[in-house]
Amino acid sequence: MYLFINCIGIFVFLGLAFLFSKSKEEIRWRSIGVLFGMNLFIAWFLTQFSIGRELVSIAAAGFVWLVDVAYTGIAFAFPDWVHVPQMNFFTSALLPILLVVPMFDLLTYCGILPWIIKWIGRGLAFLSHQARFESFFAIEMMFLGNTEALAVSRHQLETMRPERGLTLAMMSMSCVTASLIGVYTKMMPAEFILTAVPLNVVNALIVSSILHPVWVEREEDTIAKIGDSEGKEPLFSFLGNSILGAGRLILIIAANVIAFVALAALVDKLLGIVHPALSLEHIFGVIMFPFAWLMGLPSDEAFQFAQYMGTKIVTNEFVVMLNAGPIMDTFSRHLQGTLTIFVTSFANFSTVGMIVGAFKSLTNKEKSDMVASNVGYMLLSGVLVSLLSAAIAGLFIW
């Protein structure tokens, strides 16, 4: 029965996208069908097929190894913080960013990462019949992150229509950054984290194509380029800036986690004055329960999942991972998988502000106003992608 409910959930989430579509008659269902079939295959391959599970295990081990290498540098500066019975969140999850981000930046500097992104993006466009740049951008976000991908695509943003810019903004709500995957794998099951990444990429194309279908003429469908070979910054100057950027990212994440957790606690205290049983978790649980139940979960697990869903949307994925990670072993496998995949994205209120700010700094007023006036669609897109990814993978995780 729960599998049947899970299947119904997928069609409900797609139906919600259709219900709120800006132009229902322009939706290209053939392309969406190809993308949906692609995601079903990815979910099955990575969760059920022996080779797929082995690839996920190898990738997870690689990220764990990379984080362990980062601990070498952390131990040099703070020997008392590493290899203790219980490392704190700052040491175990955030400080490894100082290695991982510069490593990905160096791969970009050397041209390796742009080459990988270009060819995967072209392959995705060929298979799905989506616009080449949108397909390229989906892959670009997976490696670089949303605001970073927008920044390196600045020249394309300047030339494309405002409608296509809104598509990119909606897609930007659904990504994760490769440099943070190693951090996530220290907090939640690595196999599900790595399954979520490709599912989110494809679902971002599906949901944006339904919510905001835009026809792209052949002459305007160009492939973006990362960086500029002329006037390239000296290597060590580039590396120094990358390390400083990683440091800023750590401070931003830490500040957000501290602030959101504290603000949530404050709201809970105020709600407790009204009634002792009132809390943000309970309110989120009631609002999000129907969507959690459609994942094919028993009522008690669905309510617990709904609380985490609401917390993630209002705060961020780190807050949920900190709360759910230590008790993950007490959950059923289906709840472990669907919850982990749902939270593995940047779909929350703070990301909306980041994307709007990025467009204001990168594009003209017409394009930035188009994005700023559709923040509801951006958040809806991100949430629907997370729901779809969790529900599709949930078909195979029991």
N, C-alpha and C positions, 0 to 999 in steps of 0.2 A: 504493500500500500504506500509506504513512504517513497519508494522509487517512482510510483505513479504521480504522487504529489510533486516530487522533484521535477518530473517532466512537465507537469502543468505549470509549475513556477517559471520555467524557461519561456513558455509561450505568453505567460502573463507579463513578464518583464519586456519581452519584445512588443507585446500589445500596448504597454504603457508608452514605449517609444513611438509607436505608430499613432497613438492617441494624441500625443503632444507634438507631432511632426509639423513643421512649418509649411511643408508642401507635399502632401500625401501623393499627389498624382505624379510627382517627379522621382519617387523612390525607385531605384533600380533593383528589383527583387532578385534578378538572376545573379547579380554580383554579390548581394547579401547572402543568397543561398550558398554560393561557393565559399564565402568567408565562414559561414556557419558550419558547413561541412568540414572545412579546414580545422576549425576549432574543436569539433567533435573528435577528429582524428588525433589532434595534438593531445587532448585530454586523455584519450584512450591509450595512445602510445606512451605517454609519460607516466601513467599510473598503472597500466595493466600489462603492457608488453615488456618482456624481460629486458630487451635491449634499451628501451626507453627508461625503465627504472634504473638500469645500470648507468646510463648517461647522466641521469639526475643525481645519482649517488656520486659519480665522479666529479660532476660540477660542484656539488655541495662540499665534497672533500677538498676541492680546490679552493673554495672560498674560506673554508675553515682553516686550511693551511696558510692562506694569505693573512688571515687575522692573527694566527699564531706567530707568523713572522713579524707582524706589527708589534706584538708584545715584546719582542727583543729590543726595539727602540724605546718602548714605554718603560721597560725594566731598567734600561740604562739611566733614564732621567728620574724615574720614580720606582726604585727597587722594592719598596714596601707595598706598592699598589698591585703588583703582579704575582701570580702563582700563590695566592692566598686562598684559604678555604672558600671564601665567598667574595669575588670581586664585585665592586659596585657598578652601576649602570654606566657611569662616566668612563671608567677604565675599560670595562669589557666591551662596550658597544660603541662609544663615541671616539675615543682616542685612536682606534685603528683607522679611522677616516684619514688621519695624517699620512698614512701610507697609501691607502687605496685610491683616494682622489688624485694625488700626483701621478700614480701609476697609469691611470686611465688618461690623464692629461698628456703624459709622455707618449702613449700610444697614438693619441690624436696628433701630437706635434710631429711624430715620425711618419704620419700618413697611413699607419696600419688600420686604425679604427675607422677613419673615413672610407677607406677602401672596402672594409667589411660591411659598413652601413650601406654604402652605395649599391653593392651587388645584392644584398639581402632585400633592400628596398625595391630594386628593379624586379627581383624574382617575385616578391609579394604583389607588385603591380601587375605583372604578367599573368599570374594565376587568378587574381581577383578581378581584373579589369577595372580597378580603381585608378584614380588619377595618380600619376607617377610621383608627384611631389608629396601628396598626402601619404602615400605608402612609404616613401622615403622618410618623411617626418616621423611616422609612427616608430620606425626602427631607430631613428636618430634619438628620439626621446628615451628609448629603452636603455641606451648606453650613456647619454649625456644628461638626462633630466629635462624637465619641461622648460624652465627659463633659460637654461644653457642652450638647448636646441633652438629656441626662439632667437637667442642672441646671435648664434652663428649663421642663422638663416635670415639675417636682417635685410640683405639685398633683395631676397625673394619676397619678403613681407612688404617692401616698399613698392614692388611692381604688381603684386597680385590684388585682385578685387577684395573689397571689405568682406564680402560674403565668404570667401575662402579663408580669410583671416579668422573669422568666427569659427569656422570648422576646425582650424588648428587650435584655437583657444579651448574648444570643447574637448578635443583629443588630449590636450595638455593636462586635463584633470585626471587622466587615467593611467599615467605612467608611474614607474619607479625609476630610480637611478641605479645603474649597475654598481656604482661605487658604494651604495648603501646595502646591497644584497648581502654582503658578508656580515654587516651589522645585524640585519634581520635574522640571518641564520643562527645567530647566537641567542636569539630570543624566542623564536618559533620554529616548528619543524621545517628543516631545510628542504625536504622533498616537495612540500606544498608551496613554499616560497618560490622555488624555481619553476614549478608548474604554472604559477600565477603569471609570471612575467610574459611568456609568449601569448597566453590567453588574453591578457589585457591589451596587448598590441593589436590583435585581430578584432577584439570586441570594441575597441575604440573606433576602428573603421566602421564596424557594423552599426553601432549606436549613432555615431555622427551622421552616417549616410541615411539613417531613418529620420532622426530628429531634424536634420538640416541638410537635405539633399541639394547639392550644387552641381550643375553640369559644367564640366571643364572642357573647353575647346582644345584641340590638339596643339595649336600654336602657343597657347598659354601654359601648357603642361610641361614645365621644365624641371630638371633635377637640380637640387640645391648643391652647393659646394661648401665644405667645411673649411674655414680658414682661407688664407691667401698666401700663395707661395712667394709673392714679392714682399720684401721688407719683413721677413720673418724675424721675430724677436730672438736674441741670443739664447741658447739653451739654458744656461744657468739663471739668467734673468727670468725666463719663462718658468723654470722649475721653482724659483723662489716665490714668484707670484702665485703659483699653484699651491704651494705649501701654506702661504698666508691665506689663500682662499679657503683651503681645507680647515684652517684654524677658525676662520670666521663662521664656516658652516657648523662646526662643533658648537660654538657659542650660540648660534641661532637656534639649533636643535635643543640644546640644554635650556636656553631661556624660554623657548616655547613650551617644553615639557613642564618645567617648574611653574610657569605662569598658568598654564591651562589646568594642571592638577590643583594648584592653589585656588584658582577661580572656581573650579568645579566644587571643591570643598566648601568654599564660601557660599555658593549657591545652595548646596545641600544644607548648610547651617541655617540659612534664611528660610528654606522650605520646611526645615524641621520645626521652626517657630510656628508655622501655619498648622502643620500636622506632623507628628513624629514619624509616620510611615512614608511621608513624601520625600523623594530624592530624585536627582536627575536620572539615575539608573532605572528607577521604576517608571518614570515618565517616558523615557526612551523605550523601555520594554513594551509599554502599551502601544506607543505610536508605531514602532517598527515590527511588532509581533507578526502581523500578517505576512510581511515579506520574509521574515525568518522562518515562519511555518512552511512557506512554499519551498524552502530548501529540502523538505522531506525530513524534518526533525520532529521528535515527540514534543508535546506542549512545554514540558519543563525545560528542555534544552533549547527550544525555540525562543522562549522568553529570555533565557540567559544570553543567547546569541543576539537577540534584539537589543538588549542593553549595551552589548559591545558595539553593535552597529551604530547606534545613536551616539555613543561616546566617541567613536572614531570620526564620524562626520562632523561633530561639533568641535572636537579637539584635533587629534591626529593619530596616526597609526602607532606611534611610539607609546602613547598613553595606554592603549589597549594591549600592546605587546608586553608592557611592564606588568599589567594586571593579570593577563591571561597566561603568559608564558610559564610562570612557576607552577600553575595548577593544570597545565595542558594534559598531563598524564591521566587526570581524572575524567577527561572527556571521552566520549565515544569517538571512534575513528572518523565517522562522518562529520561530527561537529568539529573535530580538529582540522580536517581538510577544508571544509567550507568556511570556517572562521578565519583560518590563516590566509586563504586565498582572497577573502573579502577585504581584509585589512591591508593586503599588500598592494597599496596604491596611494596616491597623494590626494584622493578625492575627499576634501574637507573644506570648511569655510576659509581657512587661512590661505589655502592654495588659490582660491578665487581671487583674493587680494593680490597675491603674487603675480598671477597671470595678467590681471588688469593693469597692474603697475608696469609689467614688462612691455605690454603693448603701448602704453602711454610714452614710454621712453624710447621705443623702437620704431613707431609708426606715426603717421599724421593723425590729426584730430578726428577725421571721418572714420578711420579704421579703429582707433582706440575707443571712440564713442559707440561704435557698433558692438564691440566686445563688452564695454561697460554696461550697455543697456540690455545685455542678455546673460547676466550673471546667474539667473535662475536656470536657464538652459544649460549653462556650464556645469552647475552643481548637479542637476538632474542627469546629465550625460555621465559624469564621473560615478555617481551612485549606481546607475543602471549598468555600467560596464562592470563594476565590482560585483553586483548581483548576478549578472550573466556569467561571469568567470567562475564564481563560486558554484552556481547551479550546474553549469556544464561539467565542471570537474567533479561535482558531487554525484553525478550519474555513475561514476566509476569508483568512488571512494566509499566503501562500506566496511 
